[in-house]
Amino acid sequence: MGRLRRRLLGWLWSRPALQGWTLIAPAGGWLLLFFLVPIGIMVGYSVMRRGIYGGVEPGFTLEHYARFFDPLYLAILRRTLVVSALCTLICLVLGYPVAYLIARSRRWRNLLLFLVVLPFWTSFLVRTFAMIFLFRDTGLVNTLLLRLGLIEAPLTLLYTPFAVMAGLVYSFLPFMILPIYATLERQDLSLLEAAAVLGAPPAARFRRVTLPLSMPGVVAGCLLVFIPALGSFLPSDLLGGAKQMLIGNLIQNQFAAARNWPFGSAASLVVMATVLVGVLAYLRTGHRPAPGMR
């Protein structure tokens, strides 16, 4: 009986299709349990009535979705989209030169990559708290500016939109640098040599060769920054003093303070739909193979 079982298992394992399903089963089960099931619960909560003391009550209603499209909440979503887009743009402007430097550097590449990923060794919450000590009136920034004589009184940096944006950029900048570096590092440098032989100046070589070939990394980096920034709430809470409500703060407050789980679930699903639009845009523009990649 044992020999028959072993033969049967060996025959099943020899089937290519079954091998594929066996390999993806652990990851698929994990995603099913911790991603699809919670989303299903959120979908169910979003169409149920709010309990008197919080939670949900049996029933079906779409009032929470209708409430989200109130001008007040649409203004919060619009503000969040603008902040996330601005954060993505700043990360792109700052991150592309860094990624280019790392990709073209031979001697210091490993050290520079280490410095880029070093912030991930510390909790996101701890890093956000550390920025409070930088931006407060007696923090490092104001102290340095005062000692250099550049200002006469401390600047109001903390609890401002500037502090929120600085916190977002600091948190998500590595997500922009790494994908761009990956595409730049794999580029065929012989294309640049051919362009130089044909008389193209450095600016033209960058504009006509390097930049187009790095667009998959740019698109991936923009999505990796924009999507987390869209749902982030810690920088706005801690660095902005909760003065500027973003969609992440709204959802967090609905689940925690207001205990309005149905409305929080509906708002979360609307944000997820917004993220899905971004992912579909990435699949249309960023998944095309670029010529000249090694």
Residue frames as qw, qx, qy, qz and C-alpha x, y, z in Angstrom:
[[0.000, 0.885, 0.465, 0.000, 0.00, 0.00, 0.00],
 [0.306, -0.800, 0.102, 0.506, 2.84, 2.37, 0.87],
 [0.410, -0.139, 0.598, 0.674, 4.63, 1.60, -2.41],
 [0.221, 0.616, 0.667, 0.357, 1.43, 2.32, -4.36],
 [0.125, -0.934, -0.257, 0.214, 1.00, 5.63, -2.56],
 [0.378, -0.600, 0.328, 0.624, 4.59, 6.63, -3.35],
 [0.366, 0.161, 0.688, 0.606, 4.15, 5.74, -7.00],
 [0.095, 0.803, 0.568, 0.153, 0.91, 7.73, -7.18],
 [0.227, -0.898, -0.043, 0.374, 2.54, 10.76, -5.56],
 [0.428, -0.353, 0.508, 0.659, 5.54, 10.43, -7.89],
 [0.312, 0.438, 0.691, 0.484, 3.26, 10.30, -10.91],
 [0.023, -0.919, -0.393, 0.032, 1.33, 13.37, -9.74],
 [0.341, -0.776, 0.159, 0.507, 4.55, 15.29, -9.09],
 [0.469, -0.068, 0.599, 0.645, 5.80, 14.46, -12.57],
 [0.270, 0.747, 0.554, 0.250, 2.87, 16.35, -14.14],
 [0.330, 0.208, -0.010, 0.921, 4.08, 19.90, -15.06],
 [0.299, -0.608, -0.270, -0.684, 0.72, 21.50, -14.32],
 [0.738, -0.597, -0.315, -0.006, 0.55, 19.93, -10.87],
 [0.655, -0.095, -0.190, 0.725, 4.13, 21.02, -10.17],
 [0.089, 0.415, 0.085, 0.901, 3.16, 24.61, -10.93],
 [0.541, -0.635, -0.270, -0.480, 0.12, 24.49, -8.67],
 [0.806, -0.396, -0.323, 0.300, 2.18, 22.91, -5.91],
 [0.511, 0.086, -0.131, 0.845, 4.76, 25.68, -6.10],
 [0.090, -0.397, -0.074, -0.910, 2.24, 28.53, -5.96],
 [0.556, -0.540, -0.611, -0.164, -0.03, 26.92, -3.37],
 [0.497, -0.415, -0.443, 0.621, 1.76, 28.34, -0.26],
 [0.105, -0.090, 0.034, 0.990, 1.85, 31.91, -1.58],
 [0.323, -0.334, -0.546, -0.697, -1.67, 31.60, -2.97],
 [0.534, -0.532, -0.652, 0.077, -2.99, 30.34, 0.35],
 [0.370, -0.329, -0.304, 0.814, -1.26, 33.17, 2.20],
 [0.069, -0.052, -0.233, -0.969, -2.76, 35.80, -0.13],
 [0.427, -0.423, -0.666, -0.442, -6.17, 34.18, 0.10],
 [0.531, -0.518, -0.602, 0.296, -6.12, 34.15, 3.90],
 [0.368, -0.532, -0.222, 0.730, -4.59, 37.56, 4.61],
 [0.024, -0.168, 0.291, 0.942, -5.62, 39.57, 1.53],
 [0.297, -0.236, -0.654, -0.654, -8.73, 38.31, -0.20],
 [0.391, -0.511, -0.755, 0.128, -10.57, 37.28, 2.97],
 [0.193, -0.476, -0.330, 0.792, -10.08, 40.69, 4.68],
 [0.115, 0.075, -0.357, -0.924, -11.15, 42.44, 1.47],
 [0.346, -0.361, -0.783, -0.370, -14.26, 40.26, 1.40],
 [0.322, -0.545, -0.629, 0.451, -15.00, 41.23, 5.00],
 [0.081, -0.335, -0.024, 0.938, -14.57, 44.92, 4.11],
 [0.220, -0.136, -0.605, -0.753, -16.94, 44.52, 1.16],
 [0.379, -0.494, -0.781, -0.049, -19.50, 42.96, 3.47],
 [0.283, -0.511, -0.429, 0.689, -19.08, 45.68, 6.12],
 [0.064, -0.124, 0.210, 0.968, -19.36, 48.46, 3.53],
 [0.368, -0.261, -0.553, -0.700, -22.96, 47.49, 2.66],
 [0.453, -0.468, -0.736, 0.185, -24.11, 46.90, 6.26],
 [0.232, -0.870, -0.149, -0.410, -25.59, 49.38, 8.72],
 [0.230, 0.436, -0.573, 0.654, -23.55, 50.93, 11.48],
 [0.509, -0.439, -0.714, 0.198, -24.27, 49.69, 14.97],
 [0.282, -0.913, -0.197, -0.219, -25.55, 52.07, 17.62],
 [0.548, -0.783, 0.258, 0.146, -22.36, 51.67, 19.68],
 [0.021, 0.659, -0.680, -0.320, -20.07, 50.98, 16.76],
 [0.397, -0.034, 0.909, 0.124, -19.46, 47.88, 14.69],
 [0.303, 0.032, -0.596, -0.743, -22.07, 46.71, 12.19],
 [0.569, 0.161, 0.600, -0.539, -25.64, 45.48, 12.18],
 [0.406, 0.221, 0.832, 0.306, -27.30, 43.07, 9.70],
 [0.374, 0.793, 0.307, -0.369, -28.85, 44.70, 6.66],
 [0.586, 0.237, 0.430, 0.645, -28.01, 46.04, 3.24],
 [0.089, 0.945, 0.189, -0.252, -27.45, 49.66, 2.32],
 [0.660, 0.369, 0.139, 0.640, -25.35, 51.72, -0.09],
 [0.142, -0.975, -0.150, -0.082, -25.60, 54.89, 1.96],
 [0.610, -0.617, 0.224, 0.444, -21.92, 54.72, 2.97],
 [0.543, 0.161, 0.466, 0.679, -20.78, 54.87, -0.66],
 [0.103, 0.819, 0.396, 0.403, -23.23, 57.69, -1.32],
 [0.418, -0.889, -0.060, 0.175, -21.91, 59.51, 1.75],
 [0.658, -0.298, 0.286, 0.630, -18.33, 59.24, 0.53],
 [0.377, 0.407, 0.446, 0.702, -19.24, 61.17, -2.64],
 [0.167, -0.925, -0.293, 0.175, -20.27, 64.14, -0.52],
 [0.402, 0.836, -0.132, 0.350, -18.23, 67.23, -1.58],
 [0.439, -0.804, 0.376, -0.141, -16.46, 67.24, 1.80],
 [0.809, -0.263, 0.505, 0.146, -14.98, 63.77, 1.35],
 [0.742, 0.568, 0.206, 0.291, -14.33, 64.28, -2.35],
 [0.098, 0.940, -0.239, 0.225, -12.28, 67.35, -1.39],
 [0.610, -0.603, 0.514, 0.001, -10.25, 65.19, 1.01],
 [0.860, 0.152, 0.433, 0.222, -9.69, 62.61, -1.74],
 [0.520, 0.808, 0.049, 0.274, -8.71, 65.32, -4.21],
 [0.196, -0.895, 0.377, -0.136, -6.28, 66.85, -1.70],
 [0.770, -0.353, 0.524, 0.091, -4.77, 63.42, -1.08],
 [0.805, 0.440, 0.299, 0.261, -4.31, 62.80, -4.80],
 [0.276, 0.917, -0.136, 0.254, -2.59, 66.17, -5.19],
 [0.437, -0.759, 0.476, -0.083, -0.30, 65.56, -2.20],
 [0.850, -0.096, 0.497, 0.142, 0.54, 62.04, -3.40],
 [0.696, 0.641, 0.172, 0.275, 1.23, 63.24, -6.94],
 [0.058, 0.936, -0.274, 0.215, 3.45, 66.07, -5.66],
 [0.648, -0.557, 0.519, 0.002, 5.31, 63.63, -3.40],
 [0.869, 0.213, 0.394, 0.208, 5.82, 61.33, -6.39],
 [0.490, 0.830, -0.002, 0.268, 7.13, 64.19, -8.53],
 [0.217, -0.872, 0.413, -0.149, 9.58, 65.35, -5.85],
 [0.788, -0.310, 0.527, 0.075, 10.80, 61.78, -5.31],
 [0.805, 0.478, 0.259, 0.239, 11.33, 61.44, -9.07],
 [0.268, 0.912, -0.173, 0.259, 13.30, 64.68, -9.31],
 [0.366, -0.751, 0.527, -0.158, 15.46, 63.74, -6.32],
 [0.832, -0.188, 0.521, -0.033, 15.68, 60.01, -6.93],
 [0.824, 0.558, 0.062, 0.074, 16.58, 59.84, -10.61],
 [0.277, 0.818, -0.456, 0.215, 19.99, 61.55, -10.24],
 [0.503, -0.528, 0.646, -0.225, 20.79, 59.34, -7.26],
 [0.901, 0.140, 0.405, -0.069, 19.82, 56.19, -9.16],
 [0.665, 0.725, -0.134, 0.116, 21.87, 57.35, -12.15],
 [0.034, -0.789, 0.571, -0.223, 24.90, 57.98, -9.94],
 [0.697, -0.311, 0.623, -0.171, 24.64, 54.55, -8.32],
 [0.892, 0.370, 0.257, -0.033, 24.20, 52.79, -11.68],
 [0.583, 0.753, -0.211, 0.219, 27.24, 54.50, -13.21],
 [0.249, -0.758, 0.556, -0.232, 29.41, 54.17, -10.12],
 [0.817, 0.171, -0.550, 0.024, 31.62, 51.10, -9.92],
 [0.366, 0.261, -0.669, 0.592, 33.71, 51.66, -6.85],
 [0.170, -0.067, 0.535, -0.825, 31.03, 53.04, -4.50],
 [0.522, -0.186, -0.542, -0.632, 27.95, 51.21, -5.80],
 [0.574, -0.310, -0.750, 0.109, 27.53, 48.80, -2.89],
 [0.234, -0.214, -0.473, 0.822, 28.05, 51.53, -0.31],
 [0.257, -0.005, -0.121, -0.959, 25.52, 53.83, -2.00],
 [0.585, -0.246, -0.644, -0.426, 22.95, 51.04, -2.23],
 [0.476, -0.275, -0.714, 0.434, 23.52, 50.30, 1.44],
 [0.036, -0.149, -0.277, 0.949, 22.84, 53.93, 2.31],
 [0.416, -0.128, -0.391, -0.811, 19.62, 53.90, 0.27],
 [0.681, -0.303, -0.625, -0.232, 18.19, 50.84, 2.05],
 [0.306, 0.082, -0.660, 0.681, 19.55, 51.81, 5.47],
 [0.376, -0.186, 0.203, -0.885, 16.35, 53.65, 6.56],
 [0.776, -0.138, -0.444, -0.427, 14.41, 50.40, 6.20],
 [0.518, 0.038, -0.755, 0.401, 16.34, 49.05, 9.18],
 [0.032, 0.098, 0.524, -0.845, 14.32, 51.39, 11.40],
 [0.160, 0.576, 0.790, -0.138, 10.58, 51.41, 11.98],
 [0.126, 0.569, 0.414, 0.699, 8.56, 53.86, 9.89],
 [0.405, -0.847, -0.327, -0.111, 7.02, 55.21, 13.09],
 [0.641, -0.538, -0.004, 0.548, 10.42, 55.80, 14.69],
 [0.441, 0.147, 0.319, 0.826, 11.68, 57.60, 11.58],
 [0.072, -0.739, -0.413, -0.528, 8.61, 59.84, 11.59],
 [0.540, -0.805, -0.200, 0.146, 9.12, 60.69, 15.26],
 [0.647, -0.237, 0.114, 0.715, 12.77, 61.48, 14.53],
 [0.258, 0.478, 0.340, 0.767, 11.69, 64.15, 12.05],
 [0.336, -0.873, -0.324, -0.140, 9.76, 65.88, 14.84],
 [0.619, -0.623, 0.030, 0.478, 13.07, 66.46, 16.62],
 [0.500, 0.117, 0.344, 0.786, 14.49, 67.89, 13.38],
 [0.056, 0.560, 0.440, 0.700, 11.65, 70.32, 12.62],
 [0.374, -0.793, -0.460, 0.137, 10.56, 71.57, 16.04],
 [0.029, 0.981, -0.039, 0.186, 11.48, 75.12, 17.15],
 [0.387, -0.767, 0.512, 0.010, 14.46, 73.87, 19.16],
 [0.954, 0.136, 0.255, 0.074, 15.31, 71.12, 16.68],
 [0.677, -0.199, 0.366, 0.608, 18.45, 70.56, 14.68],
 [0.411, 0.582, 0.424, 0.558, 17.34, 72.53, 11.62],
 [0.123, -0.949, -0.158, -0.244, 16.43, 75.72, 13.49],
 [0.640, -0.686, 0.154, 0.311, 19.45, 75.44, 15.78],
 [0.670, 0.027, 0.383, 0.635, 21.80, 75.14, 12.81],
 [0.259, 0.721, 0.355, 0.537, 20.21, 78.06, 10.96],
 [0.341, -0.935, -0.087, -0.047, 20.35, 80.25, 14.07],
 [0.680, -0.534, 0.246, 0.438, 24.02, 79.48, 14.70],
 [0.564, 0.225, 0.427, 0.670, 24.87, 80.22, 11.07],
 [0.021, -0.443, -0.109, 0.890, 23.10, 83.56, 11.38],
 [0.006, 0.201, 0.718, 0.667, 20.72, 82.84, 8.51],
 [0.362, -0.658, -0.525, -0.400, 17.64, 83.49, 10.64],
 [0.037, -0.431, 0.419, -0.798, 16.94, 85.58, 13.73],
 [0.618, -0.145, 0.463, -0.619, 14.02, 83.57, 15.12],
 [0.359, -0.022, 0.930, 0.071, 13.10, 79.89, 14.81],
 [0.384, 0.072, -0.531, -0.752, 11.11, 78.99, 11.73],
 [0.703, 0.039, 0.471, -0.532, 7.74, 77.29, 12.06],
 [0.293, 0.333, -0.817, -0.370, 8.49, 74.02, 10.32],
 [0.001, -0.126, -0.977, 0.171, 6.61, 71.47, 12.40],
 [0.254, 0.563, 0.704, -0.351, 2.86, 71.00, 11.95],
 [0.284, 0.628, -0.181, -0.702, 2.90, 72.55, 8.49],
 [0.870, 0.453, 0.077, -0.177, 2.25, 71.18, 4.97],
 [0.362, 0.732, -0.574, 0.060, 6.00, 71.41, 4.39],
 [0.336, -0.420, 0.799, -0.269, 6.66, 68.99, 7.27],
 [0.823, 0.188, 0.446, -0.297, 4.05, 66.56, 5.95],
 [0.741, 0.645, -0.166, -0.086, 5.55, 66.62, 2.45],
 [0.116, 0.691, -0.695, 0.159, 9.08, 66.26, 3.83],
 [0.567, -0.241, 0.730, -0.295, 7.99, 63.24, 5.85],
 [0.861, 0.377, 0.262, -0.219, 6.34, 61.61, 2.84],
 [0.571, 0.733, -0.369, 0.003, 9.32, 62.22, 0.56],
 [0.124, -0.603, 0.757, -0.219, 11.78, 60.96, 3.16],
 [0.705, -0.089, 0.635, -0.303, 9.71, 57.81, 3.72],
 [0.824, 0.410, 0.378, -0.099, 9.16, 56.83, 0.08],
 [0.231, 0.830, -0.422, -0.282, 12.25, 58.14, -1.73],
 [0.307, -0.372, 0.861, 0.159, 14.01, 54.72, -1.68],
 [0.623, 0.370, 0.681, -0.108, 11.02, 53.21, -3.50],
 [0.498, 0.843, -0.003, -0.201, 11.75, 55.57, -6.36],
 [0.029, -0.763, 0.618, 0.186, 15.52, 55.12, -6.41],
 [0.529, -0.229, 0.816, 0.045, 15.68, 51.32, -6.46],
 [0.716, 0.477, 0.510, -0.017, 13.47, 50.57, -9.53],
 [0.397, 0.902, -0.139, -0.098, 15.14, 53.31, -11.57],
 [0.229, -0.678, 0.690, 0.107, 18.56, 52.02, -10.55],
 [0.700, 0.021, 0.713, 0.018, 17.58, 48.50, -11.62],
 [0.673, 0.678, 0.294, 0.025, 16.72, 49.65, -15.15],
 [0.179, 0.928, -0.323, -0.049, 19.72, 51.95, -15.47],
 [0.453, -0.549, 0.698, 0.077, 22.12, 49.28, -14.27],
 [0.707, 0.162, 0.682, 0.095, 20.88, 46.81, -16.94],
 [0.494, 0.825, 0.012, -0.275, 21.18, 49.21, -19.86],
 [0.843, 0.208, 0.216, 0.446, 23.52, 48.36, -22.70],
 [0.247, -0.788, 0.102, 0.555, 26.26, 50.99, -22.54],
 [0.451, 0.008, 0.603, 0.658, 27.28, 50.24, -26.10],
 [0.198, 0.780, 0.549, 0.226, 24.22, 52.21, -27.20],
 [0.195, -0.941, -0.025, 0.277, 25.64, 55.31, -25.52],
 [0.476, -0.416, 0.501, 0.592, 29.00, 54.65, -27.17],
 [0.405, 0.400, 0.665, 0.483, 27.31, 54.36, -30.56],
 [0.045, 0.931, 0.360, 0.032, 25.45, 57.63, -29.97],
 [0.343, -0.803, 0.201, 0.444, 28.72, 59.34, -29.02],
 [0.503, -0.087, 0.616, 0.600, 30.41, 58.01, -32.15],
 [0.273, 0.633, 0.612, 0.387, 27.56, 59.45, -34.21],
 [0.208, 0.347, -0.005, 0.915, 28.22, 62.86, -32.70],
 [0.444, -0.728, -0.426, -0.301, 25.46, 63.10, -30.07],
 [0.033, 0.553, -0.470, 0.688, 26.42, 65.39, -27.15],
 [0.114, -0.027, -0.885, 0.451, 25.93, 64.15, -23.55],
 [0.405, 0.204, 0.374, -0.809, 22.56, 65.90, -23.15],
 [0.667, 0.265, -0.365, -0.593, 21.25, 64.35, -26.36],
 [0.420, 0.147, -0.895, 0.035, 22.54, 60.89, -25.37],
 [0.095, 0.109, 0.775, -0.615, 20.68, 61.15, -22.09],
 [0.498, 0.297, 0.175, -0.796, 17.49, 62.47, -23.69],
 [0.679, 0.348, -0.407, -0.502, 17.41, 60.06, -26.63],
 [0.604, 0.187, -0.774, 0.034, 18.91, 56.89, -25.11],
 [0.181, 0.063, -0.801, 0.567, 19.16, 56.78, -21.32],
 [0.381, 0.053, 0.364, -0.848, 15.84, 58.37, -20.40],
 [0.741, 0.098, -0.305, -0.591, 13.62, 56.31, -22.77],
 [0.629, 0.116, -0.767, 0.053, 15.27, 53.06, -21.71],
 [0.134, 0.028, -0.736, 0.663, 14.76, 53.90, -18.02],
 [0.462, -0.222, -0.119, -0.850, 11.03, 54.61, -18.36],
 [0.725, -0.274, -0.612, -0.158, 9.92, 51.17, -17.06],
 [0.505, -0.173, -0.572, 0.623, 11.81, 51.89, -13.84],
 [0.075, -0.111, 0.113, -0.985, 10.38, 55.41, -13.69],
 [0.601, -0.280, -0.385, -0.642, 6.82, 54.11, -14.07],
 [0.719, -0.264, -0.629, 0.135, 7.39, 51.39, -11.46],
 [0.352, -0.061, -0.448, 0.820, 8.97, 53.87, -9.05],
 [0.263, -0.213, -0.051, -0.940, 6.12, 56.35, -9.48],
 [0.712, -0.330, -0.464, -0.411, 3.57, 53.66, -8.66],
 [0.684, -0.193, -0.588, 0.387, 5.59, 52.38, -5.71],
 [0.170, -0.013, -0.328, 0.929, 5.62, 55.93, -4.29],
 [0.361, -0.215, -0.208, -0.883, 2.16, 57.13, -5.28],
 [0.668, -0.323, -0.610, -0.279, 0.22, 54.12, -3.97],
 [0.547, -0.324, -0.595, 0.492, 1.68, 54.07, -0.40],
 [0.092, -0.002, -0.159, 0.983, 1.52, 57.88, -0.21],
 [0.406, -0.334, -0.447, -0.724, -2.16, 57.69, -1.09],
 [0.716, -0.485, -0.472, -0.170, -2.98, 55.71, 2.04],
 [0.507, 0.060, -0.502, 0.698, -0.36, 57.12, 4.41],
 [0.353, -0.823, -0.310, -0.319, -1.61, 58.81, 7.57],
 [0.710, -0.466, -0.223, 0.479, 1.30, 58.88, 10.03],
 [0.409, 0.100, 0.051, 0.905, 3.18, 61.88, 8.51],
 [0.181, -0.584, -0.313, -0.727, -0.04, 63.90, 8.42],
 [0.656, -0.663, -0.355, -0.072, -0.87, 63.00, 12.02],
 [0.729, -0.450, -0.122, 0.502, 2.55, 63.40, 13.59],
 [0.445, -0.053, 0.166, 0.879, 4.23, 66.03, 11.40],
 [0.054, -0.435, -0.400, -0.805, 1.13, 67.94, 10.34],
 [0.120, 0.033, 0.572, -0.811, -0.59, 67.96, 13.72],
 [0.180, 0.474, 0.862, -0.007, -3.73, 66.51, 12.09],
 [0.145, 0.570, 0.100, -0.803, -4.36, 69.97, 10.60],
 [0.423, 0.405, -0.497, -0.640, -4.54, 68.63, 7.04],
 [0.761, 0.041, 0.576, -0.294, -6.91, 65.70, 6.68],
 [0.257, 0.376, -0.760, -0.463, -5.89, 63.12, 4.09],
 [0.798, -0.045, -0.370, -0.473, -7.82, 60.06, 3.02],
 [0.599, 0.072, -0.744, 0.287, -5.61, 57.81, 5.15],
 [0.032, -0.088, 0.557, -0.825, -6.42, 59.89, 8.23],
 [0.618, -0.062, -0.069, -0.780, -10.13, 59.73, 7.38],
 [0.801, -0.007, -0.567, -0.194, -10.13, 55.94, 7.11],
 [0.434, 0.094, -0.722, 0.531, -8.03, 55.51, 10.25],
 [0.225, -0.105, 0.391, -0.886, -10.37, 57.77, 12.23],
 [0.721, -0.070, -0.248, -0.643, -13.45, 55.92, 11.03],
 [0.784, -0.024, -0.620, 0.028, -12.11, 52.58, 12.22],
 [0.450, 0.002, -0.610, 0.652, -10.59, 53.87, 15.48],
 [0.037, 0.064, 0.381, -0.922, -12.17, 57.00, 16.94],
 [0.523, 0.037, -0.114, -0.844, -15.54, 57.16, 15.18],
 [0.374, -0.004, 0.914, -0.158, -16.03, 53.36, 15.16],
 [0.666, 0.513, 0.099, -0.532, -17.91, 53.69, 11.88],
 [0.507, -0.223, 0.775, 0.306, -16.65, 50.50, 10.28],
 [0.593, 0.560, 0.571, 0.092, -19.08, 50.48, 7.33],
 [0.277, 0.957, -0.007, -0.082, -18.10, 53.98, 6.17],
 [0.296, -0.714, 0.587, 0.242, -14.42, 53.27, 6.76],
 [0.624, 0.041, 0.746, 0.228, -14.72, 50.10, 4.68],
 [0.520, 0.764, 0.380, 0.043, -16.50, 51.94, 1.87],
 [0.057, 0.953, -0.254, -0.157, -13.84, 54.68, 1.85],
 [0.479, -0.471, 0.696, 0.254, -11.09, 52.04, 1.80],
 [0.649, 0.316, 0.665, 0.190, -12.64, 50.28, -1.16],
 [0.381, 0.914, 0.131, -0.042, -12.93, 53.55, -3.08],
 [0.147, -0.832, 0.495, 0.200, -9.24, 54.20, -2.46],
 [0.601, -0.156, 0.754, 0.212, -8.42, 50.65, -3.55],
 [0.614, 0.644, 0.449, 0.078, -10.34, 51.27, -6.77],
 [0.157, 0.963, -0.189, -0.115, -8.21, 54.37, -7.31],
 [0.391, -0.576, 0.689, 0.204, -5.08, 52.28, -6.77],
 [0.702, 0.228, 0.664, 0.120, -6.38, 49.69, -9.24],
 [0.485, 0.866, 0.115, -0.039, -6.62, 52.40, -11.90],
 [0.072, -0.856, 0.495, 0.128, -2.94, 53.17, -11.28],
 [0.583, -0.248, 0.761, 0.138, -1.97, 49.51, -11.55],
 [0.684, 0.535, 0.492, 0.059, -3.85, 49.15, -14.83],
 [0.290, 0.942, -0.150, -0.077, -2.08, 52.23, -16.14],
 [0.325, -0.651, 0.670, 0.147, 1.23, 50.61, -15.15],
 [0.693, 0.088, 0.708, 0.107, 0.32, 47.42, -17.00],
 [0.582, 0.759, 0.291, 0.027, -0.39, 49.47, -20.12],
 [0.261, 0.934, -0.218, 0.109, 2.74, 51.63, -20.03],
 [0.257, -0.756, 0.592, -0.108, 5.39, 50.04, -17.82],
 [0.803, -0.137, 0.580, -0.030, 5.27, 46.35, -18.77],
 [0.756, 0.653, -0.041, -0.033, 6.42, 46.81, -22.33],
 [0.827, -0.209, 0.158, 0.497, 9.93, 45.49, -22.92],
 [0.065, 0.933, -0.167, -0.312, 12.37, 48.28, -23.59],
 [0.835, 0.488, -0.123, 0.221, 14.88, 47.91, -26.42],
 [0.327, 0.700, -0.441, 0.458, 18.53, 47.84, -25.60],
 [0.641, -0.585, 0.364, -0.338, 18.13, 46.05, -22.24],
 [0.223, 0.443, -0.868, 0.017, 20.68, 43.37, -21.52]]
